[in-house]
């Protein structure tokens, strides 16, 4: 498992939001709804030079929307199946807008044979952080690079000040 520092300033996501209370199946439903209705936010999506979306985000926050770590051993919180959009994006009815804080992250590529919810990668990384006294200060984010089809977990270790 490789650990890489990654910095991302504050950014905007539009997506489908739901509460996860220990059963991550809701996450699959959110992605299904987002994928079926993505044309409603097309005009706001940030695209690369080739006109394509670089990636999608499985954004997480605690129930207070403070982006604190998920509760109950990281199994309960709010999830947003989303895509990065322009700052002034207005979410259509049924969509939600999150302004993600900027963080310095430790980025970890999810192992190929991990389950759908990347539990093996998450647990291994958290063990490494515990053993090396690295504090995860906010909710762990998921990112999928659409070009490479690789999934990553982003562990926030330092908040960026604007």
N, C-alpha and C positions, 0 to 999 in steps of 0.2 A: 504494500500500500504506500503510495507516494502522497506527500503533503506539499502543497504549493501555496504561497501567499498570493492573494488576489484582492485587489481594491476596487470597489465600485461606489461611486458617488450616488446620492439620492436619485431615485428614478420612479417613474409612474408605471403601474400595471393596471390593465383592465382585465377582469376575469369573472369567473363564477365562484361564489363564496359559500362555504358551509362549515358547520361545526362538527368536529371529530371528537367523539367521546369514547375512545378506546377501540372503536371498530373503524378501521381505515377504508372500508368499502365505499363510504360516501365520496372518497377521493376519486374513485373510478367514475362515479356518476357525474361529478363536477366536470371532469375532463370530457366525458361523453357529451354533456350539454354544451360546453364551451366549443367543442369541435363542430357540433351540429349547427351552432348559431354564430360562428365567427364572422360571417359576412356583415353582421350588424356593427362591428367595430373596425372594419377594414380601413376606413379613412384615417384612423388614429394610430394604427400600428407602425412602429419604427421598422424600417427595412434597411438592408445593407445596399452597397453599390450595385449589386446584381438584382435588386428588387425583391430579395427574399428575406424571410424572417430568420434571424440568427439562432434564436432559441426560445424556449418557453419556460415559464417559472411555476413551480409549486411553492407558492409563498406561504409562510406560516406566521402566526401571531398568537399570543395568549388571548384569553377571552376579553381582556380589557383593551385590546388593540394597541398595546404598548410595545409589541414585538419582543416581549420577554419570552424566555424559553417556555415551551409547552409544559403543561402540568402532568402529574401522575407518571413520572419517569418518561417524559416526552411523548406521551400517547394521546393527550387531549389538548385541543386548541382550535383555532380558526385556520382554515385552509383556503387559499385562493388559487384556482387553476387559471393562470393568466399569461399575458404577453405584454412586453414592454411597449408603451405608447407615448405619444407626445404629451408634454406637460399639461396643456390645456384641454386634454381629452375629456369629453362629457360622456359618462356611461349611459348607454341606452337602458330602457326599463329592463330589469332582470339581471343587469350586469353591475359589478361593483368596481370602484376605483380605490386603489391603495397607493399611497405615496410611501415608498420604501426608504427607510433611512440609509444613509451611506455608512458602510463598514469596511474595515479591513477583515478579510475572511481567511480561513484556511480552507482551501479547495481540495476535495478528495474525489477521485473518480470512483464511481460505484463498480464493484466487482461484477463481472459478467453473469456469474451464476447466483447472484443475490436474488432475493424474492422481489416481488413487484414494489414493495415499500422500502427497499434498501436497508432492511434491518441489520443484516450482517455487516455492511459497510459502516453504518451508523454506530453499532455497538463496538466494533473494532477501533474506530476513530475515537470514540469517547473513552475507551480504555487507555489509548495512547495519551490523550489529553490529561486524564487523571494521573497517569504515571509520570508525566512531564510537567505537572503543575500549570497547565494551560487552561484558562477559564473561558468557557463559552458564555458570552454575555447576553445573547439574545436568541431568538428562535432560529433553528437551523433551516436554511433554505434549500430547495431543490432546483436544479437547472438542467435542462436537456438541450444539448447542442444539436440542432437539427441537421447540420451538415455532416457531422461525424456519427450522429445517433448515440452519442455517449451521454450518460447521466452523471451528474455531479451532486455532491452535498457540499454546501457552503456553510462553514461554522464561523459565526461572527466572533472576533476576538478583540476588536477595538472599534468604537464608534467614531466616525469622521465628523469633524466640526466644519460647518460650511464657511 
